[in-house]
Amino acid sequence: MKLPTNLVWVFDLDDTLISELEYQKSGYKAICDVVESLYDKDVYSVIDDAVKGNKDVISEVCCFLGLPLTLKDSFIWIYRLHTPNIVLREGVSDFLLKLEPISNAVAIITDGRSISQRLKIGSLGLERYEVLVSEEWQETKPQLERFKHLQNKYKGASGFVYVGDNVTKDFIGPNKLGWITIGIKDSGQNIHPQITNNVDCDYLPNFWVNNFSELQDFIC
């Protein structure tokens, strides 16, 4: 199915444009680097074991170092404020290059902390797009304020498209507003499992694709 031109395309960030798992690894690497610098200890295996065992990673680091758990917040902020070593998912850059000339606008609606999300955007080189972060708007998906803001801003657009992955919150909002919604299927690497069994159809996208290469079929 090929969509018309002059649409506003809006994307989720985590586990859509990027792998949230890769961001997590980058954050833990930042903690490892600080610990090695300040305490001369290697906590890579501690973090790896904690992740595999589904344990509280930061608590495990504190215990290994013999530090009180009151230091957890400091390590958490290292994670949140680090400049991430991440890249766009395969096919995203090529898709965006083809999309920009034929779209009315491209934007990102993402949930998370303002500084953390904008550090991701900076690392990815996506500052040219309007980015609407939940903490700055004091709302999270599926609340509609950010979607409505884009509708009001781009009244001359042919329509609106939202691309995401999370069926618990990504699609019900834009579905209510009559947007075209497209889901990127989980390849097994998403932080939050993409469980679609017994999910109300209002929460599901209009279309599913496996990756951004398949998404190109909507514009080419």
N, C-alpha and C positions, 0 to 999 in steps of 0.2 A: 504493500500500500504506500503510495507516494502522497505526502502531505503538501498543502499549498505553501507558497512562499509568504513572506511578510508575517510569519508567526513569531511570537515571543516564546523562546525556549528557556525553560527553567530547570535547573538540575539540583538534585541532592548532592552532597559532597561525600560523606563517609560511606564506604562500601558501594558507591556508585561511580564517582570520578576517581576515587582512590581506594586502596585497600586499607581498611581501618587496622587490620592486623599488622601491616607494614608500619603504620604510624605507631602502634603499640610497641613494636620492636625498637623503633627509633627512640621512643621515650625511655624505654628501659636501658638502652645503650647510653643515653645521657646520664641516667642515674649511675650506671657502672663507671662512667668516666669521672664523675664527681667523687664517688666513693674511692676510686683508685687514687685520685689526686689528693684527697683530704685524709684518708685513713690508710692508704697503702694496702688495700685489700681488693681482691678480685671477687665480685659477687655475681658474675655472669651465670655460673652453674646454680647458684642459690635462686636466682630469678627464674632460670629455665626450669628447675625442679618445681618451683612454686606454681608456675604457669601450668605445667603438665599435671600437677596434682590438684589444680583448681583451688589453690590456697591464696591467702591474702599476701600478695607479692611484697608489698612494702613492709608489712609486719615481719615477714620472714627475713628481709634484709636487716631490719633493726635488731632482730634476735641474733642473727649471725654476727653482727658487729658488736653485740653487747650494749646496744644503745636503748634508752627508754623509748617506749612507743609514742611519747610526746613529740618525737622527732619525725613522726610519719608525715605530718603536714608539710614539713620542709622538703622531703623527698617527693611528695605529691606535686608540689609547686615546681620542682625541677622538671618533672614530667610535663606539666602543663605549659611551662614557659620556655621549653627548649625549642630551638629552631629545627624542625623535623627534616630528616633525610628521607624524603618520599618522592615518588614520581606518579604521574597520571597512569591509570590503567591502560593496558594495551588497546590501541585504536582510538583513544579519546582525543589525542592531539590532532590526528588526521581528521576525525569527525568534526571537531570544532573549526578547523581551518575551512572545511567545505561548508559548514553551517553558517558562519558569520556573514558571508556576502549575500545570502538569500533570506536571512532572518530579519525581523524588525529589531530584536534585541536578544541578548543572552544574559541570564542572571542565575544566581545560586541562592537557594534557600536551605540553610543548614542549622541544625540544633547543636548547641554546645556553648562553651565559654568564648567570649569575644576574642580575647588575646590568642587563645589556643587555635581557634578556627582561622583567624587572620594570619597567624604564623604559617599555617598550612597553605593558605592561599598564596602567601608570598613565596614560599618554597616552590610552589607549582607554577609561578608566573602567571597567575590568573587575576591579577589586580585590575585588569581592564574591564572586568565584569562587575556589575552591581551584585554585592554580596549582602544578604539579609540574615544576620545571625540571631538566634533566639534570645540570647542574653541581652542583646541591645534592644530588642523589641519587647522584652518581658513576656514572651509567649513561646510555646513550643508547638510543633505539629502534633495534632491536626488542626490547631487553631488557625483562623483564616486571615488574620490581619495582614500578614506579609503578602499573601496571594492577592488580596484585594488591593493592596498598595500598588502592585504591578499592573493589575487590571486598570486601575484609575490612571496610572502614569502612561500606559501605552494604549490609549483608547482607539488609536488608528490601526492597531494590529489586526490581522486577519483572524487571529485566535491565539490560544495559549496551549503550550505543551509542558507537561511536567514529567521528568524522568527520575525515577528513584528505585529503591529496592525493598524498603521495609513495609510490609503489608499491615502492620499494626498502626501506622501513622502517616505514611507518605502520600497515599492516594485518596483517602476519603475526603480530605479537604478540597483538592482540585476537582475531584469528581462532582462534589456538590455544586461547584461553580461552573460546571459544564466544560472543563478543560479536557484536552486529550491527555490521557495518562499512559505512560509506558514503563514497564518494570524490567529491570536488568536481573536475570536469573542468577541466583547464588551458585557459584561453581564449587562450593564447599569450603570457601575461605572466609566467608563473612563472619564478623564478630557475633552478630545476632542471627541465629538460624532462621531461614526463610520458610516458615511452616504455613502452607496455604490450605491444608485440609480443614474443612468445616469453617472457613473464613467467609463471613458475609460478603456478597458480591460488591457492596458499596466500598469495601476496603481494598478491593483488587483493582489492578490497572486495566485499562481497555485492551492493551496489547502486552505481550511478553516477548523479550528478545534474549538471546544468550550472551550477547556482548555488543560492543560498539560497532563492530564490523557489520553485524546484522542491522543495527540501528540506521546505518547509512541507506538501507533500502527505503527508508521513509523520506529521504531527501534527494536521492539520485535516481 
